[in-house]
């Protein structure tokens, strides 16, 4: 059996009392009570997923950030 190392992106955010981890390349999601646990659980979930659905081609995502401006209609109504 030939083994190959893959590198994936992990995104972690806090959701109430848990940390949620996501792998955008594969679409797997997991959680844990700490960041480390959330990432470890995501690794396991991703490994299990890839056993059933192997990667057909390797590509690297382009990561960036963007900003939006949220209008607060309540403030606008009060000022009018």
ABEGO torsion letter per residue (X at the ends): XBBBBBBBBBBBBBBEABBBBBBAAAGBBBBBABAAAAAAAAAAAAAAAAAABBBABBBBBBBBBBBBBBBBAAAAAAAX
